Amino acid sequence: MGPLQGTLELVVLRALDAGGEMHGFAILEWIRTRTNDALVVEDGALYHALHRMADRGWLERDWGVSEKGRRARYYRLTDRGCAALKDEEARWARYVAAMGRLAPGEAP
């Protein structure tokens, strides 16, 4: 199953917060591993999100060499990215709470 719309940025921010500087494939692997294969992110969606987040100033990116000896672009959180992570986590908490209120037997 793919991530719900609007959650990809939160997932990427969390990956970079937990793992530090990472290249795209490492981010995909972190997501897959941490969710026990429940979330599968397409390469194109990830790279589009990474570029969008870098354009917003949430990420810095530099070229480096991967553990397999290949040229790779590495991403890391900026201060703005850390603030965005907190905002996204708060938004997600509101979403989860709202969905919980929809469960049978829950009062509004």
ZABA-719133 format. One line per field, with one value per residue: residue number from 1; residue in one letter; x, y, z of N, C-alpha, C in turn. Coordinates in steps of 0.05 Angstrom, whole numbers, plus 5000, padded with zeros to 4 digits. Example, Ala and Ser with C-alpha at 12.3 -4.5 7.8 and 13.67 -1.06 7.14 Angstrom:
n <- c(1_2)
res <- c(A_S)
neast <- c(5264_5257)
nnorth <- c(4886_4955)
nup <- c(5156_5142)
caeast <- c(5246_5273)
canorth <- c(4910_4979)
caup <- c(5156_5143)
ceast <- c(5264_5258)
cnorth <- c(4934_5001)
cup <- c(5156_5157)
END
This chain:
n <- c(1_2_3_4_5_6_7_8_9_10_11_12_13_14_15_16_17_18_19_20_21_22_23_24_25_26_27_28_29_30_31_32_33_34_35_36_37_38_39_40_41_42_43_44_45_46_47_48_49_50_51_52_53_54_55_56_57_58_59_60_61_62_63_64_65_66_67_68_69_70_71_72_73_74_75_76_77_78_79_80_81_82_83_84_85_86_87_88_89_90_91_92_93_94_95_96_97_98_99_100_101_102_103_104_105_106_107_108)
res <- c(M_G_P_L_Q_G_T_L_E_L_V_V_L_R_A_L_D_A_G_G_E_M_H_G_F_A_I_L_E_W_I_R_T_R_T_N_D_A_L_V_V_E_D_G_A_L_Y_H_A_L_H_R_M_A_D_R_G_W_L_E_R_D_W_G_V_S_E_K_G_R_R_A_R_Y_Y_R_L_T_D_R_G_C_A_A_L_K_D_E_E_A_R_W_A_R_Y_V_A_A_M_G_R_L_A_P_G_E_A_P)
neast <- c(5017_5011_5033_4986_4956_4991_5022_5073_5114_5119_5136_5186_5213_5215_5247_5296_5306_5313_5354_5394_5438_5420_5416_5370_5355_5368_5332_5284_5291_5294_5242_5212_5233_5223_5168_5155_5147_5097_5088_5101_5139_5140_5196_5195_5157_5181_5229_5208_5182_5227_5255_5217_5214_5266_5266_5233_5265_5271_5306_5375_5419_5470_5521_5550_5584_5556_5548_5556_5592_5573_5555_5514_5459_5455_5413_5394_5364_5346_5344_5294_5270_5268_5231_5188_5179_5159_5111_5085_5080_5045_5000_4990_4976_4928_4898_4896_4869_4820_4803_4798_4754_4715_4707_4666_4623_4650_4648_4633)
nnorth <- c(4977_5044_5108_5149_5205_5265_5248_5234_5273_5279_5227_5225_5268_5247_5202_5226_5255_5214_5182_5216_5246_5223_5185_5179_5124_5100_5126_5106_5052_5056_5073_5028_4987_5005_5005_4953_4936_4956_5007_5028_5066_5099_5109_5156_5188_5197_5225_5270_5293_5302_5342_5382_5393_5409_5456_5486_5497_5461_5419_5405_5391_5351_5326_5261_5199_5136_5078_5037_5056_5090_5152_5195_5235_5266_5280_5324_5348_5416_5473_5495_5451_5417_5446_5442_5387_5383_5412_5380_5332_5349_5361_5310_5284_5310_5292_5236_5236_5257_5216_5175_5192_5178_5125_5068_5075_5117_5181_5246)
nup <- c(5000_4985_5012_5047_5016_5024_5067_5054_5056_5112_5126_5099_5124_5176_5167_5153_5199_5236_5212_5196_5148_5084_5023_4967_4956_5005_5038_5018_5032_5087_5099_5080_5112_5165_5166_5160_5107_5096_5076_5012_4973_4912_4869_4835_4860_4909_4895_4870_4915_4948_4918_4918_4974_4984_4953_4984_5026_5066_5064_5054_5000_4973_4929_4933_4947_4945_4989_4954_4919_4880_4849_4885_4907_4968_5023_5076_5137_5146_5191_5181_5161_5205_5236_5202_5206_5258_5252_5213_5242_5282_5249_5230_5278_5290_5247_5257_5306_5290_5254_5291_5319_5284_5289_5305_5360_5383_5413_5386)
caeast <- c(5000_5026_5026_4963_4964_4999_5039_5100_5133_5123_5152_5213_5224_5222_5270_5321_5310_5323_5377_5414_5441_5415_5409_5343_5350_5369_5306_5264_5296_5286_5212_5204_5241_5210_5139_5152_5137_5069_5088_5119_5140_5152_5220_5188_5143_5201_5247_5192_5179_5253_5261_5198_5222_5291_5259_5221_5286_5270_5328_5399_5427_5497_5529_5569_5587_5541_5563_5562_5611_5560_5549_5487_5452_5449_5395_5394_5346_5354_5328_5267_5260_5261_5206_5167_5173_5141_5085_5073_5073_5020_4979_4983_4962_4901_4885_4892_4848_4795_4795_4790_4727_4696_4705_4641_4622_4665_4633_4645)
canorth <- c(5000_5069_5126_5166_5231_5285_5238_5228_5292_5271_5203_5232_5284_5229_5186_5242_5261_5190_5171_5236_5250_5198_5187_5171_5096_5095_5136_5086_5028_5063_5072_5001_4971_5014_4999_4924_4934_4965_5030_5026_5092_5097_5126_5182_5204_5206_5246_5295_5305_5312_5367_5402_5400_5425_5483_5501_5502_5441_5401_5412_5368_5352_5301_5245_5172_5117_5055_5019_5069_5105_5180_5197_5260_5263_5299_5327_5368_5443_5482_5498_5423_5408_5460_5430_5361_5387_5420_5357_5314_5360_5357_5281_5277_5320_5274_5210_5241_5260_5190_5160_5200_5165_5096_5061_5078_5141_5206_5268)
caup <- c(5000_4984_5034_5043_5005_5044_5088_5044_5068_5140_5127_5091_5146_5198_5159_5155_5227_5249_5200_5188_5119_5069_4994_4961_4959_5033_5049_5010_5048_5115_5100_5076_5135_5189_5164_5153_5079_5094_5058_4990_4960_4885_4865_4824_4881_4929_4884_4867_4942_4957_4904_4929_5001_4982_4944_5007_5046_5088_5060_5038_4984_4962_4916_4947_4936_4961_4999_4931_4902_4860_4855_4895_4920_4996_5034_5105_5146_5155_5214_5171_5158_5233_5243_5185_5217_5281_5241_5200_5263_5294_5230_5229_5303_5287_5229_5271_5326_5275_5245_5314_5325_5265_5296_5318_5389_5392_5414_5372)
ceast <- c(5018_5018_5001_4972_4969_5017_5068_5120_5139_5141_5182_5227_5232_5246_5296_5327_5323_5350_5399_5415_5438_5410_5382_5338_5350_5343_5284_5267_5288_5256_5202_5209_5225_5180_5134_5138_5108_5067_5109_5117_5153_5175_5212_5174_5163_5218_5233_5188_5205_5260_5242_5206_5248_5285_5246_5241_5286_5293_5351_5407_5455_5503_5550_5571_5573_5559_5569_5581_5599_5555_5519_5483_5443_5432_5397_5375_5360_5339_5299_5254_5252_5235_5183_5159_5154_5113_5071_5065_5047_4996_4970_4968_4933_4885_4877_4869_4821_4785_4786_4761_4706_4692_4678_4643_4637_4647_4647_4660)
cnorth <- c(5025_5087_5142_5193_5251_5274_5233_5247_5286_5247_5209_5249_5266_5212_5201_5251_5238_5181_5190_5239_5223_5204_5175_5142_5088_5104_5115_5061_5033_5061_5043_4984_4979_5008_4970_4920_4943_4990_5026_5052_5089_5117_5154_5200_5214_5228_5272_5309_5316_5339_5389_5412_5416_5453_5499_5508_5483_5422_5414_5387_5372_5325_5287_5218_5153_5094_5035_5032_5085_5134_5182_5225_5253_5286_5300_5349_5394_5450_5485_5470_5412_5421_5448_5403_5364_5395_5396_5336_5323_5356_5328_5273_5287_5301_5247_5214_5243_5233_5172_5167_5188_5136_5091_5064_5102_5165_5228_5288)
cup <- c(5000_5007_5027_5033_5027_5066_5079_5055_5097_5142_5120_5113_5169_5192_5163_5183_5242_5238_5192_5158_5104_5040_4990_4966_4989_5047_5042_5027_5077_5118_5099_5101_5160_5189_5158_5126_5076_5076_5037_4974_4933_4883_4856_4844_4901_4919_4879_4894_4952_4944_4915_4957_5002_4972_4966_5029_5069_5087_5047_5023_4973_4949_4933_4934_4956_4971_4977_4911_4879_4868_4863_4908_4948_5006_5064_5112_5152_5180_5206_5168_5185_5242_5227_5196_5241_5272_5228_5221_5277_5276_5229_5255_5302_5269_5242_5291_5312_5265_5268_5323_5306_5271_5309_5348_5400_5392_5399_5389)
END
